[in-house]
Amino acid sequence: MRATFAIPLFVLAPAALTPAFAEVPSGETSGSGRPPALEFTLGDVTLQLSGRAQVQAALWVGDDARLSNGQAAEDMGFRLRRARFGVGIEYNGLEVVAETDLLESEGTALHEAFVGWSGKWGSNGFHTAVGLVKAPMSRTAGLSSESVQQAEKSIVTRSLAPEQQLGLTVQGDFWDERIRLEAGVFNGMERGATFASGWARIDPKVGNRFGGWAVSARLDVEPLPNGSLLGDGVSDLGKREKPAFGFGGGFLYNDGGSITSTAWSADLAFKGWGVGFLAEFIELTTAPQDVPTAGASLDALEITSRGMTGQLGYTILKDHLDVSVRVDWFDRETRLDNEGDFIGVGGAISGYLFEGRLKLQLDYEHRNEQHGRVLDNDVFMAQAEGRF
C-alpha cells in the first residue's frame, strides 16, 4: 500500500462537483438510478439536455495498481473521471443527438453523435441511427456508465466488447417489445494501445482511415407478460412487484485495417423485489491480417480471450440506497497461463439523492492473479457524480 493513512476524501468529493455533463438518457430510467431527463417541449419539438461530472477519490491503492491494467487509480487522491454534456432534439420520430466528452476520457472529444428515426411498422416498433453509436453486441457494454452499480464497468466488458463506433444501426421491437433485434455495420475497428483499454475510439472526423468494415448484431428476449421489461440499468431501485427476466446474446465480425476479429456474448438478467442480477460471458478472437517478416504463422499469432462477469445487487432503501457485489473471471490469452488471468471480486454501496441527480458510492475492487506473481493492485475508492 502506498500510504498508511486515508484522507476522508469521500467527505470532500461532493465539493469538487462542477456543472454536470452526462450521457444522453435513453430508454426507461425508472428504478435504474438514472435521473429523469431534462426536457423542454415546444409544439412537436422536444429538446433534451443532459450532463454529468464524475469525481473519484482513491482512499487506498495497492502498490501494483496501474490505469493501463484497468485499475481505477495508481495512487491515493482525486481523479476527474468524466465530464460530459449532451443535447438531443426530437421531431415526430426524427432525432438529432450529440454528446461531448470534455476530458476525452474515452479517446475522442465527441462521445456520441447520430441522426435517428423511430416509428411503428404495424404493431412493431423500429429505430435506426447513423453516426457515432454503440455497436450492438454485449448487454453490459450497452449499459450507460451512469447506471452501473459499481464505480466502473467490469474489465471483462471494457477489454472485450466495443462501445461507440462510427456506423449505422437498425433495431426492431416485436411481441409487445419482449423481443428486440438490433444489427449494425461500421467502419473497421482497431484495438487500443493496451489490452485493458479495449477497442480504440477512432477520431470520427477522419472517416475510415484504416480501412475495413465491421458488422455486429444482438438479440434480446424478455418473455414475461404484462409489460414486465427490464428497462435501463441493473439496479431495481424501484423495488418492482412484477419481476422482469431476460436473456440474449450478440455477435461481432471485424475486418479492420490491421486485424481481423470475431466475438460473441451470452447473458442473463433479472429484476424484481429490489433484487438486480446480471451475468454475461464474452469471447474475443483477434489475429493480424499480415504475417510478420519473422515468419510466424497467422494461427500462431491469433489470440483468444474470454471472460465472465456477474453482479448481484439489493435495494435497501427504495429509490435511495443499494448494495452490490460483482465477480469477474478473465482469461486474457487462452493458450498461455500468465498474470493476465485473474478472478476479481468487488463490492459497492450506492446512495441516490435529489431524484438521482446526485449519486454517491463507496467501491472496493480486489484481483487474485491465477498465474505468475500475485499483484498488490486492490483499490478502495469513493465516487461522487452530479448529473441531470
URZITA-V941321 format. One record per residue. N is the residue number from 1. RES is the residue in three letters. SS is DSSP state (H for helix, E for strand, C for the rest). D_FIRST is the distance of its C-alpha to the first C-alpha in Angstrom with 1 decimal. Layout:
N/RES/SS/D_FIRST
N/RES/SS/D_FIRST
This chain:
1/MET/C/0.0
2/ARG/C/3.8
3/ALA/C/5.7
4/THR/C/7.3
5/PHE/C/9.8
6/ALA/C/10.9
7/ILE/C/14.0
8/PRO/C/16.8
9/LEU/H/17.1
10/PHE/H/18.9
11/VAL/H/21.7
12/LEU/H/21.9
13/ALA/H/21.7
14/PRO/H/25.4
15/ALA/H/26.6
16/ALA/H/25.4
17/LEU/C/27.8
18/THR/C/30.6
19/PRO/C/33.7
20/ALA/C/32.4
21/PHE/C/32.9
22/ALA/C/33.0
23/GLU/C/34.4
24/VAL/C/38.1
25/PRO/C/38.5
26/SER/C/40.5
27/GLY/C/41.8
28/GLU/C/41.6
29/THR/C/38.9
30/SER/C/40.0
31/GLY/C/37.4
32/SER/C/34.8
33/GLY/C/33.0
34/ARG/C/34.3
35/PRO/C/36.5
36/PRO/C/40.2
37/ALA/C/41.4
38/LEU/E/42.8
39/GLU/E/46.3
40/PHE/E/49.5
41/THR/E/52.8
42/LEU/E/56.0
43/GLY/C/58.7
44/ASP/C/57.5
45/VAL/E/54.5
46/THR/E/51.0
47/LEU/E/48.3
48/GLN/E/44.7
49/LEU/E/41.8
50/SER/E/38.1
51/GLY/E/34.9
52/ARG/E/31.3
53/ALA/E/28.3
54/GLN/E/24.9
55/VAL/E/21.9
56/GLN/E/18.3
57/ALA/E/15.7
58/ALA/E/12.0
59/LEU/E/10.7
60/TRP/E/7.2
61/VAL/E/6.0
62/GLY/C/4.6
63/ASP/C/5.2
64/ASP/C/8.7
65/ALA/C/9.7
66/ARG/C/13.0
67/LEU/H/15.9
68/SER/H/18.3
69/ASN/H/17.1
70/GLY/C/17.7
71/GLN/C/14.4
72/ALA/C/14.9
73/ALA/C/12.4
74/GLU/C/10.7
75/ASP/C/9.2
76/MET/C/9.7
77/GLY/E/13.5
78/PHE/E/16.8
79/ARG/E/18.3
80/LEU/E/22.0
81/ARG/E/22.2
82/ARG/E/26.0
83/ALA/E/29.1
84/ARG/E/32.4
85/PHE/E/36.0
86/GLY/E/38.6
87/VAL/E/42.4
88/GLY/E/44.8
89/ILE/E/48.6
90/GLU/E/50.7
91/TYR/E/54.5
92/ASN/C/56.4
93/GLY/C/53.7
94/LEU/E/52.9
95/GLU/E/49.5
96/VAL/E/47.7
97/VAL/E/43.9
98/ALA/E/41.5
99/GLU/E/37.8
100/THR/E/35.9
101/ASP/E/32.2
102/LEU/C/31.8
103/LEU/C/28.4
104/GLU/C/29.6
105/SER/C/26.4
106/GLU/C/28.2
107/GLY/C/29.9
108/THR/C/33.0
109/ALA/C/34.2
110/LEU/E/36.5
111/HIS/E/34.7
112/GLU/E/37.9
113/ALA/E/41.6
114/PHE/E/44.6
115/VAL/E/48.2
116/GLY/E/48.8
117/TRP/E/51.7
118/SER/E/51.9
119/GLY/E/55.0
120/LYS/E/56.9
121/TRP/E/58.8
122/GLY/C/61.0
123/SER/C/58.8
124/ASN/E/55.7
125/GLY/E/53.3
126/PHE/E/51.9
127/HIS/E/49.6
128/THR/E/49.3
129/ALA/E/47.1
130/VAL/E/47.0
131/GLY/E/44.3
132/LEU/E/40.5
133/VAL/E/39.9
134/LYS/E/37.6
135/ALA/C/38.6
136/PRO/C/39.6
137/MET/C/37.9
138/SER/C/34.8
139/ARG/H/34.8
140/THR/H/31.1
141/ALA/H/31.4
142/GLY/H/34.4
143/LEU/C/32.5
144/SER/C/31.7
145/SER/C/28.1
146/GLU/C/29.5
147/SER/C/30.2
148/VAL/C/27.3
149/GLN/C/25.7
150/GLN/C/22.1
151/ALA/C/20.5
152/GLU/C/21.5
153/LYS/C/23.9
154/SER/C/22.9
155/ILE/H/21.9
156/VAL/H/25.0
157/THR/H/27.2
158/ARG/H/25.7
159/SER/H/25.9
160/LEU/H/29.3
161/ALA/C/31.5
162/PRO/C/33.1
163/GLU/C/33.4
164/GLN/E/35.6
165/GLN/E/38.0
166/LEU/E/41.4
167/GLY/E/44.3
168/LEU/E/46.6
169/THR/E/46.0
170/VAL/E/48.6
171/GLN/E/47.9
172/GLY/E/50.5
173/ASP/E/50.4
174/PHE/E/52.7
175/TRP/C/53.8
176/ASP/C/53.0
177/GLU/C/49.6
178/ARG/C/48.6
179/ILE/E/48.5
180/ARG/E/46.9
181/LEU/E/47.1
182/GLU/E/45.6
183/ALA/E/45.9
184/GLY/E/45.2
185/VAL/E/45.9
186/PHE/E/43.6
187/ASN/E/43.3
188/GLY/C/41.7
189/MET/C/37.9
190/GLU/C/35.3
191/ARG/E/31.7
192/GLY/C/28.9
193/ALA/C/27.2
194/THR/C/24.4
195/PHE/H/24.8
196/ALA/H/22.3
197/SER/H/24.3
198/GLY/C/27.3
199/TRP/E/30.8
200/ALA/C/31.6
201/ARG/C/33.2
202/ILE/C/36.0
203/ASP/C/37.5
204/PRO/H/40.4
205/LYS/H/42.9
206/VAL/H/43.3
207/GLY/C/44.6
208/ASN/C/44.4
209/ARG/C/43.6
210/PHE/C/42.3
211/GLY/C/45.1
212/GLY/C/45.1
213/TRP/E/45.0
214/ALA/E/43.1
215/VAL/E/44.2
216/SER/E/42.3
217/ALA/E/43.5
218/ARG/E/42.3
219/LEU/E/44.2
220/ASP/E/43.3
221/VAL/E/45.3
222/GLU/C/45.1
223/PRO/C/48.1
224/LEU/C/48.3
225/PRO/C/51.3
226/ASN/C/51.9
227/GLY/C/49.6
228/SER/C/46.4
229/LEU/C/44.2
230/LEU/C/40.4
231/GLY/C/40.3
232/ASP/C/37.1
233/GLY/C/33.5
234/VAL/C/32.2
235/SER/C/32.2
236/ASP/C/35.3
237/LEU/C/34.9
238/GLY/C/38.7
239/LYS/C/39.0
240/ARG/C/41.9
241/GLU/C/44.6
242/LYS/C/45.8
243/PRO/C/43.1
244/ALA/E/42.4
245/PHE/E/41.6
246/GLY/E/41.3
247/PHE/E/40.7
248/GLY/E/40.9
249/GLY/E/39.9
250/GLY/E/40.0
251/PHE/E/40.7
252/LEU/E/40.1
253/TYR/E/41.9
254/ASN/E/41.0
255/ASP/E/43.2
256/GLY/C/41.1
257/GLY/C/41.9
258/SER/C/40.0
259/ILE/E/38.8
260/THR/E/40.4
261/SER/E/38.3
262/THR/E/39.1
263/ALA/E/37.0
264/TRP/E/37.7
265/SER/E/36.2
266/ALA/E/37.2
267/ASP/E/36.0
268/LEU/E/36.8
269/ALA/E/36.3
270/PHE/E/37.4
271/LYS/E/37.7
272/GLY/E/39.5
273/TRP/C/39.5
274/GLY/C/36.1
275/VAL/E/34.5
276/GLY/E/33.2
277/PHE/E/32.5
278/LEU/E/32.0
279/ALA/E/31.4
280/GLU/E/32.0
281/PHE/E/32.3
282/ILE/E/32.3
283/GLU/E/33.4
284/LEU/E/33.6
285/THR/E/35.6
286/THR/E/35.7
287/ALA/E/37.8
288/PRO/E/38.9
289/GLN/C/42.5
290/ASP/C/43.5
291/VAL/C/43.3
292/PRO/C/41.6
293/THR/C/43.8
294/ALA/C/41.9
295/GLY/C/44.0
296/ALA/C/41.5
297/SER/C/43.0
298/LEU/H/41.8
299/ASP/H/41.2
300/ALA/H/38.9
301/LEU/H/36.9
302/GLU/C/36.8
303/ILE/E/33.4
304/THR/E/33.2
305/SER/E/30.0
306/ARG/E/29.9
307/GLY/E/27.8
308/MET/E/28.2
309/THR/E/26.6
310/GLY/E/27.7
311/GLN/E/27.0
312/LEU/E/28.6
313/GLY/E/28.8
314/TYR/E/30.9
315/THR/E/32.3
316/ILE/E/32.1
317/LEU/E/34.0
318/LYS/C/36.4
319/ASP/C/35.7
320/HIS/C/32.8
321/LEU/E/29.9
322/ASP/E/28.6
323/VAL/E/25.8
324/SER/E/24.9
325/VAL/E/23.1
326/ARG/E/23.0
327/VAL/E/22.8
328/ASP/E/22.8
329/TRP/E/24.2
330/PHE/E/24.2
331/ASP/E/26.1
332/ARG/C/25.7
333/GLU/C/28.7
334/THR/C/30.9
335/ARG/C/32.4
336/LEU/C/29.1
337/ASP/C/26.4
338/ASN/C/23.1
339/GLU/C/19.5
340/GLY/C/21.0
341/ASP/C/22.2
342/PHE/E/19.9
343/ILE/E/20.2
344/GLY/E/18.3
345/VAL/E/18.4
346/GLY/E/17.9
347/GLY/E/19.4
348/ALA/E/20.5
349/ILE/E/22.8
350/SER/E/25.0
351/GLY/E/27.6
352/TYR/E/30.6
353/LEU/E/32.7
354/PHE/C/35.9
355/GLU/C/37.1
356/GLY/C/33.8
357/ARG/C/33.7
358/LEU/E/30.4
359/LYS/E/27.7
360/LEU/E/24.5
361/GLN/E/21.7
362/LEU/E/18.5
363/ASP/E/16.9
364/TYR/E/14.3
365/GLU/E/14.1
366/HIS/E/13.2
367/ARG/E/14.5
368/ASN/E/16.0
369/GLU/E/17.3
370/GLN/C/20.8
371/HIS/C/21.5
372/GLY/C/20.0
373/ARG/C/16.5
374/VAL/C/14.1
375/LEU/C/11.3
376/ASP/C/7.7
377/ASN/C/8.8
378/ASP/C/9.0
379/VAL/E/9.8
380/PHE/E/11.1
381/MET/E/13.7
382/ALA/E/17.1
383/GLN/E/20.1
384/ALA/E/23.5
385/GLU/E/26.4
386/GLY/E/29.9
387/ARG/E/32.6
388/PHE/C/36.4
